Amino acid sequence: MKIKNIIKATFLAGSVILASCTDNYLNQKPQASLDATTAYTDAASAKAGLLGIYSGFQNANYYGLRYWALTDLYANTLTHTGTFPSFAQINNKSILADNVEITNMWNSMYSTINRANTLLAAIPNINDGALNKEDYLAEVKTLRAMVYFDLLRLFGGSIAGYNQTGGVGIPIILTPTLVEADATPVARSTEAQVYTQINKDLDDAIAVASYPNKIFGRMGKDAAKMLKARVALYTGDYTTAESLCTDLISSGRYSLVSGNNYANIWLTQNSSESIFELQFDAQNSNSIAFFYYPTTRGGRNEINSSASLNAAHETGDIRKPVNYTVTSPIKVTLKYTRVSTGADNVTIMRMSELYLIRAEARAKKATPDIIGALADLNVVRGRAGLADFVALLPSDIIDQIVKEDRIEFAHEGHIWFDLRRNGMAGTVVTEAYKALWPIPQREVLNSGGVISQNTGY
């Protein structure tokens, strides 16, 4: 098959190997390229490359909006109130393989992986004493692991959830796409193989003694540990998930914001419970609030908080006015409010999730720790102003954890994956194959069938 899509390599503000949002990414013929050994020559250019990876995360087709917002839309935490047909497909659980949002998300995430691969290939050849190579390699591997995990959660696994027999994965690319030969289509790995690669990157990063625990606005070792704890829930490694969460909770580096100040997690930003918060400002802005707010307030009113989300809150839950406003503008969230500047941060990892990960791990262990699981669950409920949850069965605790996940992380894109992980996708979709989203049609066609489509699409 003739390759028609073109990628042009650039080196500008740390963004290397940029691709059009609508171009196929794994099948591209470069017009021009930069060798990984010459694109980065010193500490300054390596830092620019690292920031270029974070720029990939900021893209509107990734954490800049769509990755978390569209999954919340799919899971009925949001509702579609605008005019985009591609959003309507997701809202209606009728996604077509040529949906432009799916295509753009896939391309954006693989573009971000390619930036990481390019920098990883270059760092060993940089001779600059100002560059701590081991720290940079650790951070870039952590970032790459996160993108692969996000891709797998969306496009991989099985209709039964994750870590099941026969689970499908996504293509694993570990070297830069710099010349035409690099763009040879790569078949999808198994789900288990993708987990292996993710854990290898994270283990490599965590093992670096000098890798800082916290890096403002970036993924430090603590973020790598938290990501590994997340992954451990998906692979059924509950001992590891519990241990890592205990390590981070007991570190003293993070503390929950009080219930009275819950909204300040987003209004003031970079709170005491933030472990990884993607930074935005007026110069590096997003359109998140713009998509929520009505035209009378400078927005486009494309998405709103759903009525079912509003109804899911218990009486007295202090999170309700943050998740679903009832005064003008109604049905938006206080997690994203900066319509004019686009300077809302996206909080990707925070301490309350550590408690819920550990609660789930404790409830699912071979010998469940009922007391410990309830204690963790009730830390989050107590902060929300709710009474302790009481149960004797692990299954009841897990059901309640999923409910807490939906409320605590509304507008943050957790719930669809929580439902899938716990075999509850059927509460959202009536056709089992829709638990996996379709591989972009362009990827399948342009690969000549090397990249297979998910069943049912």
N, C-alpha and C positions, 0 to 999 in steps of 0.2 A: 504494500500500500504506500502510495506517495505521501510523504509527510508535508502537510501544508502549513501547519502552524509554526509561527516564528517566535523565537525568544531573542531578545537583545540584551547582552550582558552589559551592566553599567556599574560604575563605582561612584556613587553619589550619596552623601550623608549616611554612609554605612550600608546602603541597600545594594546588594550584589545579586545578580541574576534575577531581575524583576520580570514578571510576566503579566500580560494583560489579564484582567479578571475573566475574560471570556475565552482565552486561549487554552487549548489542551496543554497540560503541563508535563506529563510523563512522556509525551510523544512530540518533541519539538526539534526543529532544526535551527541551531543558533546562526544568526547573521554575523555576530562578532562575539568574541569571548575573551575572558581574562584568565590566565593560568592561575590556579590557586596559590602557587608559590610566588607570584608577582603582584597579585591584587593587594596583598597585605605584606608590608615590609617592616613595620615597627609597631610599638605599643599604641601609638595614636590611631593608626589605620586598623589595628585589631580591635580597638575599642569602638571605632566607627562600625566595623562589621558586626560586633556584638549588639550594638544598639539597632543595627539593621534587622537583626533577628527579632528584637522586641517590637520593632516597627511592624513586622509581619503579624505579631500577636495583636497589635492595635488595629489592623485592617478591619474595615466594616464587615468583611466576609468571614472574620474570625471573632476574636473577643471584643472587637470594636462594635459589635451588635449581634450578628446573625447566629453565631454558634450557640450562644445561650438563649437568645430571644426566640429563635425558631423552634428549639426543642421545648421551651416552655409553652410556646403556641401549640405545638403538637400534643402536649400533655394537658392541655386545657387550663393551664395557669394563666395564660394570656388568651385574648380573643382578637380576631382580625376585624378591624373597623375601617380599614382603608380600601385602596383600589388596586393594589398589586395582585394580579392573578397568580403569580408564583407564591405569594404568601397565602392566598386563599386555598391553594392545593394543600399546603401544609396544615392549615387550620382544619380543612375538611378531611384530612387523612387520606388524600387521594393524590399522592406525589407521583408525578411522571418522571421517567428516567432522564428526560431532557429539561427538567426544571432548572431554570437559570440560577436560582439560589444554591441548589445542591452543587451544580457545576462550579460556581464561583467559590464556594466554601472549600471544596476539594482542592481546587487550584491554589487558593490562598494558603492552605495548610501545607501542601507539598512544596510550594514556593518557599515557605518558611523553613521547611526541612532542608531544602537545597542551600539556603543561606547558612544554616548550621553546618551542613556537610562541607561547604566551601571553606568556612573558617576553621573547622576541625582539621582539614587537610593542610591548611596554611600554617597554623600555629607552630608546629614542630620545626619549621624552616625559618622562623623569625628570630633574628639575632639582635635582641634589644633587652638589656638588663632591666629596663623599667617594666617589662612585661612578665608577670607571673604566669607562666605557661600552664602550670598545673591547675591553678584556680580558674583560668579562662576555659580550659578544656572541660573542667568539671561543670561549670555553669552552662556551657553550650550543650553538653550531653544531657543535662537536666532539662533544658529547653526542648531538645529534640525528643527526649522521652515523653514529654508532655504532649507534644503534637501527635506522636504516634498513638498514644493512649486515647486522645480525643478522636482521632480518625477511627480507631478500632471500636470505640464505644458507639459510634454513629453508624458505621458501615459494616461492622463485623459482629462476631458472636453467632448466636443461633436463635431460632424463634422461641426457644425455652429460656433464653437469657444469655449468660456468659459462663465460660469455663465448663461447657457441656461437650459431650462427645460430638465430633464433627464440626465444631465451631469454625467459621471461616474468618480469615484475617484480611489484611490489605497489603499492597506491595511494600516491601521494605527496600528503601534506597539508602545506602550508606556512603556513597561517594558523590562528588559534585557532578552535576550535569553542565559540562562546559563546552563540549564539542559534540558533533552529530553522533558519533559512536556511543557517547554516554546516554543518548536518548532512546536506546533500544528498550522496547516495552518489557516490563518486569511483571511476572505473574504474581498473583496474590499468595502470600504465605498463609499458613494456618493461624488460627487464633492463638494457639499455644506458642508458636514461633514468634509472634509479635510480642507476647508477654515476655518471652525470654530476652528479646532484644531490649525492650523497655527496662527490664530489671538489670540487665547488664550495664546500660548507660547510667542508671541510678546508683548501682553498687559502685561503679567506677568513680562517680562523683562523690559519693558519701565517704569513700575511702581516702580522699585527699585531705590530709590533716589541716592544711592551711586554708581550705575553702571556707570562707566566712559563714557563720550561722545565719546572719541577717545582712542583707544588702538592700538599702532603701530603694524601693520601686523595682527590685529585681529578684531573681530566684537564687537565694542562698542555700546553704546545706539544709537548713530547716525546711525549706520548701521542697527540696529533694526528698527528705525523709517523709514529709506529709504526702507527697505524690506516691511514694512507695507504699505508704499505708493505704492510700486509696486503691492502688493496684492490687494489694494483698486481699482486699475485700472481694475483688472480682475473681481472683484465682483461688479463693477459699483458704488462704494462708492466714487464718485468724490470729494465730499466735504472733506473727510478725506485725500485723496491723495493730494489735493491742500494745505490743512492746514499743513500737515507734510512737504511738500516740502518748503513751505514758512518759516516754523520754521528753517529748516536746511540752506536754502539759506541766511536768515537774521542773522544767528548765528555769522557770521564773522569767523568761523573756517575753511572755505574753500574758495578758489578763483580759477577762471579759469586760466589756463596757457595761455599766450598770443599766438596769431596765429603764430607768427614767431618761437615760441618755441614748437609748437604742438608735434613734434616728441619726445621731451624730456620727455613727459609723460611716455614713455616707455624706452627711451634710458638712462635716469638718474634714473627713478623709484621713487615711493613714492612722487609724486608731490603734489603741494598745492591743487589740486582738487581731490585727492584720498581719498575716504571714506572707502573703504575696498579693500585692495590689498593683494592677496595671495602671500606670500614670498617664493622665491626659492633662493638657492645659490649652490655653487659647491658641497657641502656636501649633500644638499637636492635639487637635480636637477630634471629637466624635459627634455622631448625630443621634445618639441614643435618646436623649430627652426629646429631641425633635420628632422622633417616631412616635412617642407617647402623647405629646401635648397637642391640643387642638389648634386650629389655624388662628384662632383669636389670641392665642398665647405664643404665636410664632412657630408652631409645629405643623405636622402633616396628619396627625391622628391616625396612624397606620395600625397601631396596636394599643390595647388597653388591658388593664387587669380584668380578669373574668369574674362573673357572678359566682361561679363555683369556687374560686379561690376565696372570695369574700365570705361565702357561707362556710368554708372549711375552718375558719377561726373559731376557737372556743370563746365564750363570753369572758370578757376581761383581758383578753390577749393584747398586750401592748404593741405587738407587731402589726396588728390589723390596720391602724391608720397609716403605717409606713407602706404596707403592701397594697392598700386599696383606699384611695381618698374618696370622701363623700361630700366634700365641699369643692367649689370651683378651683382648679379644673378637676372634675370627678373622674374616677376610675383610672387614675395614674398611680405612680409609686413615688415615694419620697427618696428612693434610692438613686434616682436620676432626675435632676431638677434644673440643670444648667443649660437651658435651651439656647440662649444667645451665645454663650462661649463654647459650648461643647466640651467643658472641662471636667465632666464627671469621671472619676476613676472607676475602674471595674475591679471589684474585690473578688479575687479568684480563690484565695485560701484564707480562712480565718479560724480563730480558736474554737468557736462553737462547733465547727465541723469535726474537730479532733474528738470532742466528747461524744458526738453521734457515731463517728467511725468506731470508737472504742466500745460504745454501747452495743453496736451491731456485732462486732467481733466477739464480745463477751457472751452475747446471746446465742451466737452460732457455733461456738467452740464445741468440740466433741463432748466435753463436760461443761455445760453452760454455767456461767457465773451470773445467776439471776440478780443477786444483790448488787454486784458491781455494775451490771448493765442498767439496772433501774437507777442507780446513783448517778451515772453519767447522763442518762436521759433526763433525769429530773433537774440536773444543773441547768440545762437549756430551758426546760419548762419553768423552772423557778425564776430565771432571769426574765422570762416573758410574763411573769405575774400569775402563773397558773399553779394549781395544786399538783402535788406529786401524783404520778401515775403509779398504780399498784397492779401487779399481775404475778401469776405464778408460772405461766407457761412462756417459754422462749418465743413461740409463734405470736403470742399477743404483744410481747415487747417489740418484736420486729415490725409488726403491723403499725404500732404506735410510732416507732422510729421513722417509718416511711411518711406518716402523717406530719411529724415534726419537720422532716426534711423539706416537705412541700411548703410549709409555712416559713420556716427559718430562712430558706434559700430561694424563696419566690423571687422571680426576676433575676436569678443568678444561674439558671440552667442546670439544676441538679436533678429535678424530680423524674424526668423521663428515664434517665439512666438508673436511678434508684428503683424505679418500677421494673425495668428490664432485669436488673441484677437480682431482684427478689421474685422473679417469675410472675409479675403482675402487669405485664404489657397489655394483657387482655382487658384490663379496666379502661384502656384508652382506644385500642384498635380491635375491631371485630374479626378481621382477617389476620391470621397469625403471621403471615409472611411480612406484614407491614411493621413488625418489630425491628427489622433492619431497613434502613433507608437505601434507596437504589444507588448503585455506582453510576456516576454520570455517563449517560449514553455515549457521549463523545469519546470518553476514555475507552469504552468497550470497542467501539467501532474503529477508532484510530489505532488501536493495538492489534487489530486483526484477530480479535478474540483471545489474545493472550491474557488480557484482564477479563475475568468472567463476571457476569452480572449476578446480583443476588436473585435467588429464586422468587418468582412471582412477578418480576418486572420485565 
